[in-house]
Amino acid sequence: MRFLAISGSARRASTNTALLAAVAELARPAHEVTVFSRLADLPVFSPDREAEPLPARVQAFADLIRANDGVILSSPEYVRAIPGGLKNAIDWLVSRDEIVAKPIALLHASHRGDDMLAQLRLVLSTVSQRFATDLFLRFAFMKLAPDDIAERMARPENRAAVAAYLEGFASYCRR
């Protein structure tokens, strides 16, 4: 299975990006996980710009989603809400077909963020017919450096949790 793992953070040393990178490492060889951490490169959404041709970076993002079997999202909470960059990316997809039937699942890198997760679940269940509401994996990695996250993810219990999560998501994608 091929998964696109989207980080909802624009930070270079993002906890969410580090989590997704570790998941990508652990996924092999059963699954291929590509991490997308360039939401800040997408232009600000405007319905006036939805007509073809799309801005090149938006088209490349949409093509990545289309090319994968499922999407995994991991995002921080900013002011108890979905980060603007992630919401902007989702807005670019609302009127397009790449996301409507695409399986989507959530990962989370913090013990906090329930307000954002509730909002994100609402948005994703609105834009996708295949949002996997029951698939969710959470780690308490807030404020850890990427190297520390990689070390913790290598622990047997975390490896097992990731393997079960990815197998569950792969099964969901095949349905």
GILINQUI-V702161 format. One record per backbone hydrogen bond with DSSP energy under -1.0 kcal/mol. CO is the residue of the C=O (numbers start at 1). NH is the residue of the N-H. If there is no record, write none. Layout:
CO_NH / CO_NH
This chain:
1_32 / 2_69 / 2_70 / 3_34 / 4_72 / 5_36 / 6_74 / 11_14 / 14_18 / 15_19 / 16_20 / 17_21 / 18_22 / 19_23 / 20_24 / 21_25 / 22_26 / 23_27 / 27_31 / 32_3 / 34_5 / 36_7 / 38_41 / 39_42 / 46_49 / 47_50 / 55_59 / 56_60 / 57_61 / 58_62 / 59_63 / 60_64 / 61_65 / 62_66 / 63_67 / 65_68 / 70_4 / 71_105 / 72_6 / 73_107 / 74_8 / 78_81 / 81_78 / 83_87 / 84_88 / 85_89 / 86_90 / 87_91 / 88_92 / 90_93 / 90_94 / 93_96 / 100_129 / 103_71 / 104_132 / 105_73 / 106_137 / 108_139 / 109_141 / 113_117 / 114_118 / 115_119 / 116_120 / 117_121 / 118_122 / 119_123 / 120_124 / 121_125 / 123_127 / 124_128 / 130_104 / 131_133 / 132_135 / 135_106 / 137_108 / 139_141 / 141_144 / 145_149 / 146_150 / 147_151 / 148_152 / 149_153 / 150_154 / 152_155 / 155_159 / 156_160 / 157_161 / 158_162 / 159_163 / 160_164 / 161_165 / 162_166 / 163_167 / 164_168 / 165_169 / 166_170 / 167_171 / 168_172 / 169_173 / 170_174 / 171_175
